[in-house]
Amino acid sequence: MDQKRTGQIEKKIARIKKALWEIGPMRPGSLTEQFKDRENKAGAFWQISYTRHMQSRTDYIRREWVKTTQKQIKEYKQFKLLIETWVALAIEHAKLTMKNEKSKAKK
């Protein structure tokens, strides 16, 4: 059973590596529309906020770059999900490998 699961994990990791290779331009953060006058919703502008190396940052985004920035944020979220999945699978793989080696040593 452990050998079968190890093989499944290796296949999943290979698929994750392929998906990571296909990720396009990305950037972290949240993109929000802000207003200079909130009550009248006048003076709209876009900003992206993110934290990198424990420093919070906010940048202005021009209206013509909003769609591109949204796609970059989506790509980053996909990247993070793939990495988290890979790490979880790697941990499981390592545990199964150690368990299999321990079983072989007993025989």
PAZAPA-4460 file (N, C-alpha, C; in steps of 0.05 Angstrom, whole numbers, plus 32768, in hexadecimal, padded with zeros to 4 digits):
% residues 107
    n_x    n_y    n_z   ca_x   ca_y   ca_z    c_x    c_y    c_z   seq   type   mol
   8010   7FE8   8000   8000   8000   8000   8011   8019   8000     1      M     A
   8026   8019   8011   8037   8030   8013   8046   8036   7FF8     2      D     A
   804E   8020   7FEA   805B   8024   7FD0   8049   8030   7FBC     3      Q     A
   802F   8028   7FBD   801C   8033   7FAA   8017   8050   7FB0     4      K     A
   8014   8057   7FC9   8010   8073   7FD1   8028   8084   7FCA     5      R     A
   8040   807A   7FCE   8058   8088   7FC7   8059   808F   7FA9     6      T     A
   8051   807B   7F98   804F   8080   7F7C   803B   8095   7F74     7      G     A
   8024   8094   7F82   800F   80A9   7F7D   8019   80C5   7F84     8      Q     A
   8027   80C7   7F9A   8032   80E0   7FA3   8046   80EB   7F8E     9      I     A
   8057   80D9   7F85   806C   80E1   7F71   805F   80EC   7F57    10      E     A
   8049   80DF   7F4F   803A   80E8   7F37   802D   8103   7F3C    11      K     A
   8022   8107   7F54   8015   8121   7F5A   802B   8137   7F5B    12      K     A
   8042   8131   7F66   8057   8145   7F67   8060   814C   7F4B    13      I     A
   8062   8138   7F3A   806A   813D   7F1E   8056   8150   7F10    14      A     A
   803C   814C   7F15   8027   815D   7F0A   8029   817A   7F15    15      R     A
   8030   817C   7F2E   8033   8196   7F3B   804B   81A5   7F2E    16      I     A
   8061   8197   7F2A   8078   81A3   7F1D   8071   81AD   7F01    17      K     A
   8062   819D   7EF3   805A   81A6   7ED8   8048   81BF   7ED9    18      K     A
   8035   81BF   7EEC   8024   81D6   7EEF   8033   81EF   7EF7    19      A     A
   8047   81EC   7F08   8058   8202   7F10   8067   820E   7EF8    20      L     A
   8070   81FC   7EE7   807F   8205   7ECF   806E   8216   7EBD    21      W     A
   8053   8212   7EBE   8041   8220   7EAC   8036   823A   7EB8    22      E     A
   803D   8240   7ED1   8034   8259   7EDE   8040   8271   7ED0    23      I     A
   8030   8285   7ECB   8039   829D   7EBE   8041   82B2   7ED2    24      G     A
   8043   82CB   7EC9   804A   82E1   7EDB   8037   82E2   7EF3    25      P     A
   8043   82E8   7F0A   8033   82E8   7F22   803C   82FD   7F35    26      M     A
   802B   8304   7F47   8032   8316   7F5D   801F   8311   7F74    27      R     A
   8029   8314   7F8D   8018   8311   7FA4   8007   832A   7FA9    28      P     A
   7FF2   8327   7FB9   7FE4   833E   7FC2   7FC6   833D   7FBE    29      G     A
   7FB9   8353   7FC6   7F9C   8356   7FC2   7F99   8371   7FB3    30      S     A
   7F88   8370   7F9F   7F83   8387   7F8F   7F67   8392   7F97    31      L     A
   7F66   83AB   7F9E   7F4D   83B7   7FA6   7F4A   83D3   7F98    32      T     A
   7F30   83D9   7F94   7F2A   83F3   7F89   7F24   8406   7FA1    33      E     A
   7F30   841D   7FA1   7F2D   8430   7FB6   7F21   844A   7FAB    34      Q     A
   7F17   845A   7FBC   7F0B   8474   7FB4   7F15   848A   7FC5    35      F     A
   7F1C   84A0   7FB8   7F24   84B8   7FC7   7F0D   84C3   7FD7    36      K     A
   7EF5   84C2   7FCC   7EDD   84CB   7FDA   7ECB   84B2   7FDC    37      D     A
   7ECC   84A5   7FF3   7EBD   848B   7FF7   7E9F   848F   7FF6    38      R     A
   7E95   84A4   8001   7E78   84A8   8002   7E6C   84AA   7FE6    39      E     A
   7E79   84B9   7FD4   7E6F   84BD   7FB9   7E7C   84AA   7FA5    40      N     A
   7E8D   8499   7FAF   7E9C   8486   7F9D   7EA8   8495   7F86    41      K     A
   7EB6   84AA   7F8C   7EC4   84BB   7F78   7EE2   84B8   7F7B    42      A     A
   7EF0   84BC   7F65   7F0D   84BB   7F66   7F18   849E   7F6A    43      G     A
   7F0D   848C   7F5A   7F15   8470   7F5D   7F32   846B   7F54    44      A     A
   7F3F   8459   7F63   7F5A   8450   7F5C   7F5E   8434   7F66    45      F     A
   7F71   8426   7F5B   7F76   840A   7F62   7F91   8408   7F71    46      W     A
   7F92   83F6   7F85   7FAB   83F2   7F93   7FAE   83D4   7F99    47      Q     A
   7FC7   83CC   7F9A   7FCE   83B0   7FA1   7FDD   83B2   7FBC    48      I     A
   7FD6   83A0   7FCE   7FE4   839F   7FE8   7FEF   8383   7FEC    49      S     A
   8007   8382   7FF6   8013   8368   7FFB   8029   836A   8010    50      Y     A
   8032   8354   801A   8048   8353   802D   805E   8341   8022    51      T     A
   8076   834C   8022   808D   833D   8017   80A4   8342   802A    52      R     A
   80B1   832D   8033   80C8   832F   8046   80BF   833F   805F    53      H     A
   80A8   8338   8069   809D   8344   8081   8099   8362   807F    54      M     A
   8096   836D   8066   8091   8389   8063   8078   838C   8052    55      Q     A
   8065   839C   805C   804C   83A1   804E   8051   83B6   8039    56      S     A
   8044   83B3   8023   8048   83C5   800C   802D   83CA   7FFE    57      R     A
   8029   83E2   7FF5   8012   83E8   7FE5   801B   83F8   7FCC    58      T     A
   8012   83EF   7FB5   8019   83FD   7F9B   7FFF   8404   7F8D    59      D     A
   8000   841A   7F7E   7FEA   8422   7F6E   7FEB   8413   7F53    60      Y     A
   7FD4   840C   7F49   7FD2   83FD   7F2F   7FC0   840E   7F1C    61      I     A
   7FCB   8413   7F05   7FBB   8422   7EF1   7FA4   8410   7EE8    62      R     A
   7F8E   841E   7EE1   7F76   8410   7ED9   7F7B   83FC   7EC2    63      R     A
   7F8C   8403   7EAF   7F91   83F1   7E98   7FA1   83D8   7EA0    64      E     A
   7FAC   83D8   7EB8   7FBB   83C1   7EC2   7FAC   83B0   7ED6    65      W     A
   7F93   83B6   7EDB   7F83   83A8   7EEF   7F80   838A   7EE7    66      V     A
   7F77   8385   7ECF   7F72   8369   7EC6   7F8C   8359   7EC7    67      K     A
   7FA2   8365   7EBE   7FBC   8357   7EBE   7FC4   8351   7EDB    68      T     A
   7FC0   8364   7EED   7FC8   8360   7F09   7FB6   834B   7F16    69      T     A
   7F9D   834B   7F0F   7F8B   8336   7F1A   7F94   831A   7F11    70      Q     A
   7F9D   8318   7EF8   7FA7   82FE   7EEE   7FC1   82F6   7EFD    71      K     A
   7FD2   8309   7F01   7FEB   8304   7F0F   7FE6   82FB   7F2C    72      Q     A
   7FD3   8307   7F39   7FCB   82FF   7F54   7FC0   82E2   7F54    73      I     A
   7FAF   82DC   7F41   7FA4   82C1   7F3E   7FBA   82AD   7F3A    74      K     A
   7FCE   82B3   7F29   7FE4   82A1   7F24   7FF4   829C   7F3E    75      E     A
   7FF8   82B2   7F4E   8007   82AF   7F67   7FF8   829D   7F7A    76      Y     A
   7FDE   82A0   7F7C   7FCE   828E   7F8D   7FD0   8271   7F85    77      K     A
   7FCF   826C   7F6B   7FD2   8251   7F60   7FEE   8246   7F67    78      Q     A
   8003   8257   7F64   801E   8250   7F6B   8020   8247   7F89    79      F     A
   8015   8257   7F9A   8015   8251   7FB7   8007   8237   7FBD    80      K     A
   7FF0   8233   7FB1   7FE1   821A   7FB5   7FF1   8202   7FAC    81      L     A
   7FFD   8204   7F95   800E   81ED   7F8A   8025   81E8   7F9D    82      L     A
   8032   81FC   7FA6   804A   81F9   7FB8   8041   81EC   7FD2    83      I     A
   802B   81F5   7FDE   8021   81E9   7FF7   801A   81CC   7FF3    84      E     A
   800D   81C6   7FDD   8006   81AA   7FD7   801F   8199   7FD4    85      T     A
   8033   81A3   7FC6   804C   8195   7FC1   805A   818F   7FDC    86      W     A
   805B   81A3   7FEE   8068   819F   8008   8059   818A   8018    87      V     A
   803F   818A   8018   802F   8176   8027   8035   815A   801C    88      A     A
   8035   8158   8001   803B   813E   7FF5   8058   8135   7FFB    89      L     A
   806A   8147   7FFB   8086   8141   8000   808A   8136   801C    90      A     A
   807C   8142   802F   807D   8139   804B   8072   811D   804D    91      I     A
   805B   8118   8040   804F   80FD   8041   8061   80E9   8034    92      E     A
   806D   80F1   801D   8080   80DF   800F   8098   80D8   8021    93      H     A
   80A3   80EC   802E   80BA   80E7   8040   80B3   80D3   8056    94      A     A
   809B   80D7   8062   8093   80C5   8078   808F   80A9   806E    95      K     A
   8082   80A6   8057   807E   808B   804B   8099   807E   8044    96      L     A
   80AB   808D   803A   80C6   8082   8033   80D4   8079   804B    97      T     A
   80D3   8088   8061   80E0   8080   807A   80D3   8067   8085    98      M     A
   80B8   8066   8083   80A9   804F   808D   80B1   8036   807D    99      K     A
   80B3   8039   8063   80BB   8022   8052   80D7   8019   8058   100      N     A
   80E9   802B   805C   8105   8024   8063   8107   8016   807E   101      E     A
   80F7   801F   8091   80F6   8012   80AB   80EC   7FF6   80A9   102      K     A
   80D7   7FF2   8098   80CC   7FD7   8095   80E0   7FC4   8087   103      S     A
   80EF   7FCE   8074   8103   7FBE   8066   811A   7FB6   8079   104      K     A
   8121   7FC8   808C   8137   7FC3   809E   812F   7FAD   80B2   105      A     A
   8116   7FAB   80B9   810C   7F97   80CC   810D   7F7B   80C0   106      K     A
   810A   7F79   80A5   8109   7F5F   8098   8124   7F51   8096   107      K     A
***
